[in-house]
Amino acid sequence: MNVNYFFFEALLRYGDLKEAKALASAIIHMLGEDIKQSGVMHEYYNPETGNGVYNLGFQSWNLLVNLMIDEEEKIR
């Protein structure tokens, strides 16, 4: 999650708003689906499927999604 967040921020800073919004939307959707299916978030997600892989209930870097949600809402 931390790498995705930093990449998201870089896209914003370089003005790639469409790509930043797409990345944020995908991450927000993936974590939302994980919460719906398992009730919590995982530490790691399969990069091809988005399925949670291990460490169920991990709540550290995943909370960066809150910042992505806030920024994504500002993108027009």
Biopython code that builds the backbone (N, CA, C, O; Angstrom):
import numpy as np
from Bio.PDB.StructureBuilder import StructureBuilder

atoms = [
    (1, "MET", "N", (0.813, -1.188, 0.000)),
    (1, "MET", "CA", (0.000, 0.000, 0.000)),
    (1, "MET", "C", (0.859, 1.256, 0.000)),
    (1, "MET", "O", (0.530, 2.235, -0.670)),
    (2, "ASN", "N", (1.953, 1.233, 0.743)),
    (2, "ASN", "CA", (2.778, 2.436, 0.802)),
    (2, "ASN", "C", (3.348, 2.803, -0.564)),
    (2, "ASN", "O", (3.419, 3.986, -0.896)),
    (3, "VAL", "N", (3.751, 1.827, -1.356)),
    (3, "VAL", "CA", (4.276, 2.113, -2.696)),
    (3, "VAL", "C", (3.171, 2.674, -3.586)),
    (3, "VAL", "O", (3.401, 3.620, -4.339)),
    (4, "ASN", "N", (1.987, 2.103, -3.506)),
    (4, "ASN", "CA", (0.861, 2.622, -4.283)),
    (4, "ASN", "C", (0.545, 4.058, -3.898)),
    (4, "ASN", "O", (0.264, 4.889, -4.761)),
    (5, "TYR", "N", (0.590, 4.349, -2.615)),
    (5, "TYR", "CA", (0.303, 5.706, -2.162)),
    (5, "TYR", "C", (1.355, 6.683, -2.680)),
    (5, "TYR", "O", (1.009, 7.756, -3.175)),
    (6, "PHE", "N", (2.624, 6.327, -2.573)),
    (6, "PHE", "CA", (3.672, 7.227, -3.046)),
    (6, "PHE", "C", (3.595, 7.430, -4.560)),
    (6, "PHE", "O", (3.851, 8.529, -5.051)),
    (7, "PHE", "N", (3.249, 6.388, -5.291)),
    (7, "PHE", "CA", (3.081, 6.501, -6.735)),
    (7, "PHE", "C", (1.883, 7.409, -7.041)),
    (7, "PHE", "O", (1.951, 8.240, -7.947)),
    (8, "PHE", "N", (0.809, 7.256, -6.305)),
    (8, "PHE", "CA", (-0.366, 8.106, -6.436)),
    (8, "PHE", "C", (0.007, 9.571, -6.223)),
    (8, "PHE", "O", (-0.375, 10.432, -7.016)),
    (9, "GLU", "N", (0.747, 9.852, -5.165)),
    (9, "GLU", "CA", (1.177, 11.223, -4.876)),
    (9, "GLU", "C", (2.069, 11.772, -5.988)),
    (9, "GLU", "O", (1.957, 12.941, -6.357)),
    (10, "ALA", "N", (2.947, 10.934, -6.517)),
    (10, "ALA", "CA", (3.819, 11.377, -7.617)),
    (10, "ALA", "C", (2.985, 11.733, -8.847)),
    (10, "ALA", "O", (3.245, 12.741, -9.504)),
    (11, "LEU", "N", (1.990, 10.915, -9.158)),
    (11, "LEU", "CA", (1.119, 11.221, -10.290)),
    (11, "LEU", "C", (0.421, 12.566, -10.098)),
    (11, "LEU", "O", (0.309, 13.353, -11.038)),
    (12, "LEU", "N", (-0.042, 12.823, -8.886)),
    (12, "LEU", "CA", (-0.682, 14.104, -8.605)),
    (12, "LEU", "C", (0.284, 15.263, -8.804)),
    (12, "LEU", "O", (-0.054, 16.269, -9.427)),
    (13, "ARG", "N", (1.480, 15.112, -8.272)),
    (13, "ARG", "CA", (2.463, 16.196, -8.347)),
    (13, "ARG", "C", (2.895, 16.506, -9.771)),
    (13, "ARG", "O", (3.230, 17.647, -10.088)),
    (14, "TYR", "N", (2.889, 15.493, -10.631)),
    (14, "TYR", "CA", (3.285, 15.706, -12.020)),
    (14, "TYR", "C", (2.099, 15.985, -12.924)),
    (14, "TYR", "O", (2.247, 16.052, -14.144)),
    (15, "GLY", "N", (0.923, 16.149, -12.334)),
    (15, "GLY", "CA", (-0.236, 16.550, -13.092)),
    (15, "GLY", "C", (-0.935, 15.449, -13.860)),
    (15, "GLY", "O", (-1.776, 15.733, -14.713)),
    (16, "ASP", "N", (-0.609, 14.201, -13.579)),
    (16, "ASP", "CA", (-1.266, 13.073, -14.245)),
    (16, "ASP", "C", (-2.536, 12.709, -13.473)),
    (16, "ASP", "O", (-2.640, 11.634, -12.882)),
    (17, "LEU", "N", (-3.494, 13.630, -13.495)),
    (17, "LEU", "CA", (-4.682, 13.487, -12.663)),
    (17, "LEU", "C", (-5.546, 12.302, -13.063)),
    (17, "LEU", "O", (-6.101, 11.620, -12.201)),
    (18, "LYS", "N", (-5.666, 12.052, -14.348)),
    (18, "LYS", "CA", (-6.483, 10.925, -14.807)),
    (18, "LYS", "C", (-5.915, 9.608, -14.293)),
    (18, "LYS", "O", (-6.655, 8.744, -13.824)),
    (19, "GLU", "N", (-4.596, 9.461, -14.385)),
    (19, "GLU", "CA", (-3.943, 8.232, -13.921)),
    (19, "GLU", "C", (-4.012, 8.118, -12.401)),
    (19, "GLU", "O", (-4.212, 7.028, -11.863)),
    (20, "ALA", "N", (-3.846, 9.247, -11.711)),
    (20, "ALA", "CA", (-3.920, 9.239, -10.243)),
    (20, "ALA", "C", (-5.310, 8.823, -9.786)),
    (20, "ALA", "O", (-5.453, 8.023, -8.861)),
    (21, "LYS", "N", (-6.330, 9.366, -10.435)),
    (21, "LYS", "CA", (-7.711, 9.026, -10.072)),
    (21, "LYS", "C", (-7.988, 7.552, -10.340)),
    (21, "LYS", "O", (-8.641, 6.886, -9.537)),
    (22, "ALA", "N", (-7.495, 7.043, -11.466)),
    (22, "ALA", "CA", (-7.699, 5.625, -11.793)),
    (22, "ALA", "C", (-7.024, 4.727, -10.761)),
    (22, "ALA", "O", (-7.610, 3.737, -10.322)),
    (23, "LEU", "N", (-5.801, 5.064, -10.371)),
    (23, "LEU", "CA", (-5.084, 4.275, -9.367)),
    (23, "LEU", "C", (-5.826, 4.317, -8.034)),
    (23, "LEU", "O", (-6.047, 3.281, -7.407)),
    (24, "ALA", "N", (-6.206, 5.510, -7.608)),
    (24, "ALA", "CA", (-6.913, 5.647, -6.330)),
    (24, "ALA", "C", (-8.218, 4.866, -6.349)),
    (24, "ALA", "O", (-8.547, 4.180, -5.381)),
    (25, "SER", "N", (-8.956, 4.964, -7.435)),
    (25, "SER", "CA", (-10.227, 4.240, -7.527)),
    (25, "SER", "C", (-10.023, 2.735, -7.427)),
    (25, "SER", "O", (-10.787, 2.040, -6.758)),
    (26, "ALA", "N", (-8.986, 2.235, -8.098)),
    (26, "ALA", "CA", (-8.702, 0.795, -8.058)),
    (26, "ALA", "C", (-8.323, 0.340, -6.652)),
    (26, "ALA", "O", (-8.789, -0.700, -6.187)),
    (27, "ILE", "N", (-7.490, 1.109, -5.982)),
    (27, "ILE", "CA", (-7.049, 0.754, -4.624)),
    (27, "ILE", "C", (-8.226, 0.825, -3.655)),
    (27, "ILE", "O", (-8.423, -0.080, -2.844)),
    (28, "ILE", "N", (-9.004, 1.896, -3.739)),
    (28, "ILE", "CA", (-10.162, 2.057, -2.856)),
    (28, "ILE", "C", (-11.138, 0.903, -3.059)),
    (28, "ILE", "O", (-11.653, 0.344, -2.091)),
    (29, "HIS", "N", (-11.389, 0.551, -4.300)),
    (29, "HIS", "CA", (-12.291, -0.567, -4.607)),
    (29, "HIS", "C", (-11.737, -1.880, -4.049)),
    (29, "HIS", "O", (-12.474, -2.657, -3.442)),
    (30, "MET", "N", (-10.447, -2.125, -4.253)),
    (30, "MET", "CA", (-9.832, -3.368, -3.802)),
    (30, "MET", "C", (-9.943, -3.512, -2.278)),
    (30, "MET", "O", (-10.344, -4.564, -1.779)),
    (31, "LEU", "N", (-9.590, -2.462, -1.553)),
    (31, "LEU", "CA", (-9.662, -2.543, -0.094)),
    (31, "LEU", "C", (-11.111, -2.627, 0.384)),
    (31, "LEU", "O", (-11.409, -3.324, 1.354)),
    (32, "GLY", "N", (-12.009, -1.917, -0.296)),
    (32, "GLY", "CA", (-13.428, -2.009, 0.059)),
    (32, "GLY", "C", (-13.972, -3.411, -0.117)),
    (32, "GLY", "O", (-14.726, -3.904, 0.722)),
    (33, "GLU", "N", (-13.587, -4.058, -1.219)),
    (33, "GLU", "CA", (-14.013, -5.442, -1.454)),
    (33, "GLU", "C", (-13.447, -6.382, -0.400)),
    (33, "GLU", "O", (-14.128, -7.307, 0.042)),
    (34, "ASP", "N", (-12.201, -6.146, 0.002)),
    (34, "ASP", "CA", (-11.596, -6.985, 1.035)),
    (34, "ASP", "C", (-12.366, -6.856, 2.343)),
    (34, "ASP", "O", (-12.617, -7.849, 3.025)),
    (35, "ILE", "N", (-12.739, -5.628, 2.687)),
    (35, "ILE", "CA", (-13.497, -5.414, 3.919)),
    (35, "ILE", "C", (-14.863, -6.090, 3.826)),
    (35, "ILE", "O", (-15.318, -6.701, 4.793)),
    (36, "LYS", "N", (-15.524, -5.985, 2.664)),
    (36, "LYS", "CA", (-16.827, -6.643, 2.484)),
    (36, "LYS", "C", (-16.715, -8.155, 2.634)),
    (36, "LYS", "O", (-17.556, -8.778, 3.281)),
    (37, "GLN", "N", (-15.677, -8.750, 2.037)),
    (37, "GLN", "CA", (-15.542, -10.206, 2.030)),
    (37, "GLN", "C", (-15.009, -10.775, 3.334)),
    (37, "GLN", "O", (-15.475, -11.819, 3.790)),
    (38, "SER", "N", (-14.028, -10.092, 3.946)),
    (38, "SER", "CA", (-13.392, -10.680, 5.123)),
    (38, "SER", "C", (-13.677, -9.925, 6.415)),
    (38, "SER", "O", (-13.415, -10.433, 7.505)),
    (39, "GLY", "N", (-14.210, -8.716, 6.295)),
    (39, "GLY", "CA", (-14.485, -7.919, 7.483)),
    (39, "GLY", "C", (-13.329, -7.035, 7.908)),
    (39, "GLY", "O", (-13.505, -6.137, 8.732)),
    (40, "VAL", "N", (-12.158, -7.276, 7.361)),
    (40, "VAL", "CA", (-10.962, -6.482, 7.662)),
    (40, "VAL", "C", (-10.078, -6.436, 6.413)),
    (40, "VAL", "O", (-10.434, -6.981, 5.369)),
    (41, "MET", "N", (-8.924, -5.778, 6.536)),
    (41, "MET", "CA", (-7.989, -5.716, 5.418)),
    (41, "MET", "C", (-6.824, -6.676, 5.643)),
    (41, "MET", "O", (-6.518, -7.045, 6.777)),
    (42, "HIS", "N", (-6.187, -7.069, 4.558)),
    (42, "HIS", "CA", (-4.981, -7.894, 4.607)),
    (42, "HIS", "C", (-3.744, -6.996, 4.492)),
    (42, "HIS", "O", (-3.848, -5.828, 4.119)),
    (43, "GLU", "N", (-2.583, -7.551, 4.815)),
    (43, "GLU", "CA", (-1.337, -6.801, 4.663)),
    (43, "GLU", "C", (-0.891, -6.770, 3.205)),
    (43, "GLU", "O", (-0.362, -5.761, 2.737)),
    (44, "TYR", "N", (-1.101, -7.857, 2.494)),
    (44, "TYR", "CA", (-0.588, -7.996, 1.133)),
    (44, "TYR", "C", (-1.718, -8.443, 0.213)),
    (44, "TYR", "O", (-2.595, -9.211, 0.610)),
    (45, "TYR", "N", (-1.681, -7.948, -1.018)),
    (45, "TYR", "CA", (-2.694, -8.295, -2.005)),
    (45, "TYR", "C", (-2.019, -8.824, -3.265)),
    (45, "TYR", "O", (-0.985, -8.313, -3.693)),
    (46, "ASN", "N", (-2.616, -9.847, -3.846)),
    (46, "ASN", "CA", (-2.116, -10.395, -5.094)),
    (46, "ASN", "C", (-2.174, -9.289, -6.147)),
    (46, "ASN", "O", (-3.247, -8.730, -6.375)),
    (47, "PRO", "N", (-1.052, -8.954, -6.799)),
    (47, "PRO", "CA", (-1.054, -7.848, -7.754)),
    (47, "PRO", "C", (-1.899, -8.094, -8.999)),
    (47, "PRO", "O", (-2.279, -7.141, -9.680)),
    (48, "GLU", "N", (-2.196, -9.338, -9.306)),
    (48, "GLU", "CA", (-2.998, -9.630, -10.496)),
    (48, "GLU", "C", (-4.488, -9.756, -10.199)),
    (48, "GLU", "O", (-5.320, -9.376, -11.023)),
    (49, "THR", "N", (-4.828, -10.284, -9.032)),
    (49, "THR", "CA", (-6.236, -10.508, -8.706)),
    (49, "THR", "C", (-6.790, -9.510, -7.696)),
    (49, "THR", "O", (-8.001, -9.291, -7.647)),
    (50, "GLY", "N", (-5.925, -8.905, -6.894)),
    (50, "GLY", "CA", (-6.370, -8.002, -5.841)),
    (50, "GLY", "C", (-6.842, -8.721, -4.593)),
    (50, "GLY", "O", (-7.270, -8.077, -3.635)),
    (51, "ASN", "N", (-6.772, -10.049, -4.587)),
    (51, "ASN", "CA", (-7.208, -10.821, -3.421)),
    (51, "ASN", "C", (-6.200, -10.691, -2.288)),
    (51, "ASN", "O", (-4.991, -10.657, -2.514)),
    (52, "GLY", "N", (-6.720, -10.617, -1.060)),
    (52, "GLY", "CA", (-5.845, -10.583, 0.103)),
    (52, "GLY", "C", (-5.076, -11.879, 0.220)),
    (52, "GLY", "O", (-5.629, -12.953, -0.015)),
    (53, "VAL", "N", (-3.792, -11.792, 0.585)),
    (53, "VAL", "CA", (-2.944, -12.975, 0.617)),
    (53, "VAL", "C", (-2.629, -13.410, 2.039)),
    (53, "VAL", "O", (-2.796, -14.587, 2.357)),
    (54, "TYR", "N", (-2.185, -12.521, 2.900)),
    (54, "TYR", "CA", (-1.859, -12.933, 4.269)),
    (54, "TYR", "C", (-1.967, -11.765, 5.240)),
    (54, "TYR", "O", (-2.197, -10.622, 4.842)),
    (55, "ASN", "N", (-1.796, -12.075, 6.514)),
    (55, "ASN", "CA", (-1.884, -11.127, 7.623)),
    (55, "ASN", "C", (-3.227, -10.406, 7.662)),
    (55, "ASN", "O", (-3.302, -9.180, 7.592)),
    (56, "LEU", "N", (-4.266, -11.196, 7.775)),
    (56, "LEU", "CA", (-5.622, -10.684, 7.903)),
    (56, "LEU", "C", (-5.702, -9.726, 9.085)),
    (56, "LEU", "O", (-5.198, -10.027, 10.167)),
    (57, "GLY", "N", (-6.325, -8.591, 8.883)),
    (57, "GLY", "CA", (-6.493, -7.620, 9.954)),
    (57, "GLY", "C", (-5.387, -6.593, 10.032)),
    (57, "GLY", "O", (-5.306, -5.850, 11.010)),
    (58, "PHE", "N", (-4.537, -6.534, 9.030)),
    (58, "PHE", "CA", (-3.427, -5.583, 8.999)),
    (58, "PHE", "C", (-3.983, -4.171, 8.862)),
    (58, "PHE", "O", (-4.750, -3.901, 7.938)),
    (59, "GLN", "N", (-3.618, -3.277, 9.754)),
    (59, "GLN", "CA", (-4.183, -1.917, 9.754)),
    (59, "GLN", "C", (-3.115, -0.838, 9.806)),
    (59, "GLN", "O", (-3.290, 0.147, 10.524)),
    (60, "SER", "N", (-2.044, -0.978, 9.095)),
    (60, "SER", "CA", (-0.989, 0.023, 9.156)),
    (60, "SER", "C", (-0.967, 0.851, 7.885)),
    (60, "SER", "O", (-1.685, 1.845, 7.782)),
    (61, "TRP", "N", (-0.156, 0.457, 6.921)),
    (61, "TRP", "CA", (-0.048, 1.210, 5.669)),
    (61, "TRP", "C", (-1.370, 1.274, 4.925)),
    (61, "TRP", "O", (-1.598, 2.208, 4.158)),
    (62, "ASN", "N", (-2.246, 0.298, 5.137)),
    (62, "ASN", "CA", (-3.531, 0.298, 4.437)),
    (62, "ASN", "C", (-4.362, 1.531, 4.751)),
    (62, "ASN", "O", (-5.215, 1.926, 3.957)),
    (63, "LEU", "N", (-4.119, 2.136, 5.898)),
    (63, "LEU", "CA", (-4.893, 3.316, 6.267)),
    (63, "LEU", "C", (-4.547, 4.523, 5.394)),
    (63, "LEU", "O", (-5.239, 5.540, 5.446)),
    (64, "LEU", "N", (-3.478, 4.422, 4.588)),
    (64, "LEU", "CA", (-3.187, 5.473, 3.616)),
    (64, "LEU", "C", (-4.314, 5.621, 2.610)),
    (64, "LEU", "O", (-4.430, 6.656, 1.953)),
    (65, "VAL", "N", (-5.139, 4.603, 2.486)),
    (65, "VAL", "CA", (-6.276, 4.695, 1.562)),
    (65, "VAL", "C", (-7.190, 5.858, 1.957)),
    (65, "VAL", "O", (-7.847, 6.438, 1.092)),
    (66, "ASN", "N", (-7.242, 6.205, 3.227)),
    (66, "ASN", "CA", (-8.042, 7.353, 3.653)),
    (66, "ASN", "C", (-7.540, 8.644, 3.017)),
    (66, "ASN", "O", (-8.336, 9.489, 2.607)),
    (67, "LEU", "N", (-6.219, 8.793, 2.937)),
    (67, "LEU", "CA", (-5.651, 9.966, 2.276)),
    (67, "LEU", "C", (-5.945, 9.938, 0.780)),
    (67, "LEU", "O", (-6.213, 10.976, 0.175)),
    (68, "MET", "N", (-5.892, 8.738, 0.182)),
    (68, "MET", "CA", (-6.193, 8.617, -1.239)),
    (68, "MET", "C", (-7.650, 8.977, -1.510)),
    (68, "MET", "O", (-7.946, 9.634, -2.508)),
    (69, "ILE", "N", (-8.554, 8.560, -0.643)),
    (69, "ILE", "CA", (-9.963, 8.901, -0.801)),
    (69, "ILE", "C", (-10.149, 10.407, -0.775)),
    (69, "ILE", "O", (-10.857, 10.969, -1.611)),
    (70, "ASP", "N", (-9.507, 11.061, 0.193)),
    (70, "ASP", "CA", (-9.615, 12.514, 0.319)),
    (70, "ASP", "C", (-9.078, 13.209, -0.920)),
    (70, "ASP", "O", (-9.726, 14.111, -1.451)),
    (71, "GLU", "N", (-7.906, 12.804, -1.389)),
    (71, "GLU", "CA", (-7.311, 13.418, -2.581)),
    (71, "GLU", "C", (-8.093, 13.087, -3.838)),
    (71, "GLU", "O", (-8.276, 13.948, -4.699)),
    (72, "GLU", "N", (-8.559, 11.844, -3.956)),
    (72, "GLU", "CA", (-9.289, 11.420, -5.143)),
    (72, "GLU", "C", (-10.569, 12.221, -5.308)),
    (72, "GLU", "O", (-10.978, 12.509, -6.433)),
    (73, "GLU", "N", (-11.204, 12.584, -4.204)),
    (73, "GLU", "CA", (-12.431, 13.382, -4.273)),
    (73, "GLU", "C", (-12.161, 14.785, -4.790)),
    (73, "GLU", "O", (-13.067, 15.425, -5.324)),
    (74, "LYS", "N", (-10.941, 15.275, -4.644)),
    (74, "LYS", "CA", (-10.583, 16.632, -5.094)),
    (74, "LYS", "C", (-10.263, 16.666, -6.587)),
    (74, "LYS", "O", (-10.287, 17.733, -7.200)),
    (75, "ILE", "N", (-9.966, 15.512, -7.174)),
    (75, "ILE", "CA", (-9.596, 15.465, -8.591)),
    (75, "ILE", "C", (-10.858, 15.636, -9.424)),
    (75, "ILE", "O", (-11.854, 14.950, -9.198)),
    (76, "ARG", "N", (-10.818, 16.514, -10.348)),
    (76, "ARG", "CA", (-11.995, 16.759, -11.210)),
    (76, "ARG", "C", (-11.892, 16.003, -12.483)),
    (76, "ARG", "O", (-12.786, 16.088, -13.325)),
]
sb = StructureBuilder()
sb.init_structure("model")
sb.init_model(0)
sb.init_chain("A")
sb.init_seg("    ")
for serial, (resi, resn, name, xyz) in enumerate(atoms, 1):
    if name == "N":
        sb.init_residue(resn, " ", resi, " ")
    sb.init_atom(name, np.array(xyz, "f"), 0.0, 1.0, " ", f" {name:<3s}", serial, name[0])
structure = sb.get_structure()
